Amino acid sequence: MAEAFPTLFSPVTLGRVTLRNRIAMAPLTRQMAEADGTPTDEMVAYYARRARGGLGLIVTEGTYEQDAFQSRAYLSQPGIANAAHVAGWKKVCDAVHEHGAKIVIQLMHGGRVCDPRTLGNEPPVSASATQSGGWTLYTDNDYEKTIRNIDGDWPKVTFGKARELSVAELHAVADGFAAGAKRAVEAGADGVEVHGANGYLLWQFITPKTNLRTDEFGGSPENNVRFAKLVGEKIRAAIGPDKLLILRLSQDGVDDFTGAWPGGTAYAEAIGAALKDSAYDALHWASFNYLDNRFPADPTPLPTVLKRASGKPMITNGGIAEGQQAEAALTSGAADMVALGRPLFAHPDWPYIVRSGAEYPWLPFDRKYVIQPPLDFGHAYPMGLVDPKWPQP
Ligand SMILES: Cc1cc2nc3c(=O)[nH]c(=O)nc-3n(C[C@H](O)[C@H](O)[C@H](O)COP(=O)(O)O)c2cc1C
């Protein structure tokens, strides 16, 4: 019998790194590092468990790359900003490699939506002096409120007005990314992903709504993506040609869930074309539904547009929960690799289950995994499961 989903389970080479299949774990913030950003043993167990489930690539949760410039976005977010962080990530990378998967550390700077508690008395930094409208983090059911002692509405998170970074500071921030990438490689990572998506600093440059600059870092799609390119160039110079370098992009931001790039498909085309000569080996599309491009006049999925315009391999994410959907994303020209987020919270063995072709009761994602991971160890980190000894590809 032919194997289920032959494209999904075929190897793929991104840059100079070959992955055993086309399934990546999407980056998922867990807030389970030590308070000082050092990765914990729970993180080792969590990532190892998912590597053991048969993934080709793990993209880690967003990790702050430097202590300067208010880059930390969350409490208990991991960092790759010092030697202790490197030692912690080394354990994660070693454990993932033991199970045959590759791993890239996602480097992020929170920009204007950093948790104010990480900022000291400094304002957040951004492309321009804008202020996020904030967001309501959690909209779960009453049970979730009860166990978290929340009365009334879910709390709204607000942020202070951002300070605009000067051009000299942009170069310093990009140098910080490069130094973080070098430390990631020292920790044993196969490369890094630069977080240019979901409302954080690089997104704040790429998205015209939050980039009001009139210098070479704003005012056109080419200028808006220039900072992301600068970060990529400096990282490449720091880590050399053999390591994988990915750029993640999205329309949405954590404070702008229905975001759409003004200009629609044309904007995506211009961003893609501008990234053609960039240092990135691959792009990674972040969304909750990769088919949804929000421009009714042109229903082409945006990852398809970006892939064509850039000529870069595309990792496509958003709403892919079944093997059939993953295979379709690959064979339709929307993806060279797929990334799954929520399904891998709940199902560390997703790749092997899908490959076996077995029916499986896919549980709906539950947002409770967002807030207090320690509450959820039993489900999110099922280390007690018997190793099923799935046949290796
Ligand atoms: C709890 C949670 C944490 C996330 N953390 C990150 C992150 O650190 N970096 C990132 O680029 N995306 C992050 N995302 C977005 C996911 O990578 C992904 O784009 C999203 O879950 C949609 O994909 P899915 O339908 O496969 O879950 C997060 C999403 C969730 C639900």
The ligand as an SDF file (V2000), in Angstrom:
LIG
                    3D

 31 33  0  0  0  0  0  0  0  0999 V2000
   -0.2440   29.8880   22.8960 C   0  0  0  0  0  0  0  0  0  0  0  0
    0.3620   30.3500   21.6170 C   0  0  0  0  0  0  0  0  0  0  0  0
    1.6480   30.8400   21.6430 C   0  0  0  0  0  0  0  0  0  0  0  0
    2.2590   31.2800   20.4480 C   0  0  0  0  0  0  0  0  0  0  0  0
    3.5490   31.7370   20.4750 N   0  0  0  0  0  0  0  0  0  0  0  0
    4.1630   32.1090   19.3200 C   0  0  0  0  0  0  0  0  0  0  0  0
    5.5330   32.5110   19.3030 C   0  0  0  0  0  0  0  0  0  0  0  0
    6.2420   32.5060   20.3110 O   0  0  0  0  0  0  0  0  0  0  0  0
    6.0620   32.8820   18.1140 N   0  0  0  0  0  0  0  0  0  0  0  0
    5.3330   32.8730   16.9520 C   0  0  0  0  0  0  0  0  0  0  0  0
    5.8620   33.2200   15.8980 O   0  0  0  0  0  0  0  0  0  0  0  0
    4.0390   32.4740   16.9410 N   0  0  0  0  0  0  0  0  0  0  0  0
    3.4370   32.0820   18.0930 C   0  0  0  0  0  0  0  0  0  0  0  0
    2.1420   31.6330   18.0530 N   0  0  0  0  0  0  0  0  0  0  0  0
    1.4580   31.4630   16.7660 C   0  0  0  0  0  0  0  0  0  0  0  0
    1.5770   30.0160   16.3080 C   0  0  0  0  0  0  0  0  0  0  0  0
    2.9190   29.7440   15.9100 O   0  0  0  0  0  0  0  0  0  0  0  0
    0.6590   29.7200   15.0950 C   0  0  0  0  0  0  0  0  0  0  0  0
    0.8940   30.6990   14.1210 O   0  0  0  0  0  0  0  0  0  0  0  0
   -0.8000   29.6860   15.4710 C   0  0  0  0  0  0  0  0  0  0  0  0
   -1.0260   28.8720   16.6080 O   0  0  0  0  0  0  0  0  0  0  0  0
   -1.6610   29.1490   14.3060 C   0  0  0  0  0  0  0  0  0  0  0  0
   -1.2200   27.8700   13.9000 O   0  0  0  0  0  0  0  0  0  0  0  0
   -2.0500   26.5300   14.2760 P   0  0  0  0  0  0  0  0  0  0  0  0
   -3.3960   26.6980   13.6080 O   0  0  0  0  0  0  0  0  0  0  0  0
   -1.2580   25.4020   13.7200 O   0  0  0  0  0  0  0  0  0  0  0  0
   -2.1550   26.5110   15.7670 O   0  0  0  0  0  0  0  0  0  0  0  0
    1.5310   31.2230   19.2370 C   0  0  0  0  0  0  0  0  0  0  0  0
    0.2210   30.7230   19.2290 C   0  0  0  0  0  0  0  0  0  0  0  0
   -0.3580   30.2800   20.3960 C   0  0  0  0  0  0  0  0  0  0  0  0
   -1.7520   29.7230   20.3630 C   0  0  0  0  0  0  0  0  0  0  0  0
  1  2  1  0
  2  3  1  0
  2 30  2  0
  3  4  2  0
  4  5  1  0
  4 28  1  0
  5  6  2  0
  6  7  1  0
  6 13  1  0
  7  8  2  0
  7  9  1  0
  9 10  1  0
 10 11  2  0
 10 12  1  0
 12 13  2  0
 13 14  1  0
 14 15  1  0
 14 28  1  0
 15 16  1  0
 16 17  1  0
 16 18  1  0
 18 19  1  0
 18 20  1  0
 20 21  1  0
 20 22  1  0
 22 23  1  0
 23 24  1  0
 24 25  2  0
 24 26  1  0
 24 27  1  0
 28 29  2  0
 29 30  1  0
 30 31  1  0
M  END
$$$$
